[in-house]
Amino acid sequence: MSANVDCNCKIVPLPASDREPAPQPPDTHENRVAKIKAEVSEIMRKAGKSVPPNDLPPLPDKLPGPGDQAQDPVDILNLIELRKKAAKLPPIESTADLLKEQMNEPPELVEGILHQGSKMYVGGASKSNKTWVLLDLALSVSNGVPWLGFITTKAKVLYCNFEIQREFIRKRIKAIKDERHITEDFDLWNLRGEAAGADVIIPLIIERIKTEAYGLIIIDPLYKLLGAKDENAAGDIASILNMLEKLAVKSKAAVVFADHFSKGNQAGKEHIDRVSGSGVKSRDADSILTFTSHVEKEAYVVEATLRNLKPVEPFSIRWQYPVMIRDQALNPSKLKTAVTKTAQFTEDQLIAAISVKALTSSAWKEAVLHETGMSKATFNRLLVTVKETPGVNFNPDTKQYSYQNPEPAKLA
C-alpha cells in the first residue's frame, strides 16, 4: 500500500551564528598582495580613478603578515604615486657611458651669448628701453641678422607680451623693421590683461605651442607672472624659474625673460646684483645681460655673465630710436652714479671730539653719537679712515686717542 505525502516545505536559513564561516584563502604573500590591491583599487574607484587591481604597479616587497598591523591602503596608494613620479625622472647613468656618447651642443641662437634650450635674464632700469631691445632680438633671430653686434642663428620666435598695448607694440615692431630693412616676422602673443601666476600661465603656453617648433621664446616682463608671490622671497621666485625651465625643456627653445633693477644707484653693485627682488633670478639663469645707465645720456653699459660660454667684455650701446647700437667711443667703465647729497656725517666730527681731550675708543664713540646723532654703524665706518688720518694718535698705555694738527699755523 502506498501513501501520497503532500508536503509544502520551506527552507529556513540557519541563524548567522550557526553558519559555518566562509573558507578564508591561505595567508600567503600573494593573497595579501591581492587583498591590498583590491582595497587600493576600490579607493581609486571612489576617487574617480578606476584602475583594475591587476593594472596597479608593483607593491612593496614587505607586506604585513599574520598578527602584524594591517598596512594602510592609502599609504600604499601614495607609494604607488611616488613610484610613478620617480619612473618619469631620467635614469641614473655612468659617467663612462656619458663620455662615450657622441652628442652635439645645441645651436647658439646668439653667438657667444645664448644657446637654444637655455634661459637668459635681461635686466635694466625701469623705462630703459628693455622691450625695444627684446623686440629687436626677436626680429634679429627671426631674420638671422646680427643683434647688438652678435651673430644670430635664424629660428622661429614667440614673443609673449604681457605689458604693451596691442596698438603700440605693433607700432614698435614696424619701426624696428623699417629701420633695419628686414622682412621676416615672428609670432606675437598679446597677453596684456591676461597675466597670471607662472604656475597658471606657463602650462597654458606649453599646451598652446606643443605642435610648434620655436627656437626662442621671450617673456616680457617677468614680474607679470608673479601672481600672489613675493618677488623678494627666494622660494617664490625659485618656483617661477622652475616653471620657466620646464617651458625651455618642453619646447626645446631658449627662454628669455626681462625684469627691472632695484631702485637707487646701481654703479656700486656687481651687475648680477642689480636685479630687483630675490637674487635667485641671477643665480638661476644660464646667461645674464644687464643694461646699466652710462654717464652719457641715453647710453648704456652691457655686461654679461655666462654659464656655458666664454666671458664677454663689457661694452657700450647708445639709444638711436628705434634701436640700440654699439658705440665703441663710449668707455664701458663710466657707469652713471646717483646724484649724492652733501654727507650728513663726516670724519671731521670724529676728529673734533678727540681734539678737545684724549678719549678711549668707547668714550670717543659715546661722545660723537651724543653730539651728532650719528649711528654706531656710521661711526665705525668713518673710524677706519680717521685712524689713518695724519695727526690722530693712539697711546697704548692709556688706550686713548687724541688729535694734534700735524701742520700748525706759521707765526707771522
PyMOL commands that set and color helices and strands:
alter all, ss='L'
color gray80, all
select helices_A, chain A and resi 16-18+29-46+53-55+73-88+95-100+130-143+166-180+198-208+222-225+234-251+271-273+280-284+347-356+361-372+376-386
alter helices_A, ss='H'
color red, helices_A
select strands_A, chain A and resi 108-110+114-115+119-124+157-161+187-190+216-220+254-260+287-293+299-306+315-320+323-326+359-360+392-395+400-403
alter strands_A, ss='S'
color yellow, strands_A
deselect
rebuild
show_as cartoon
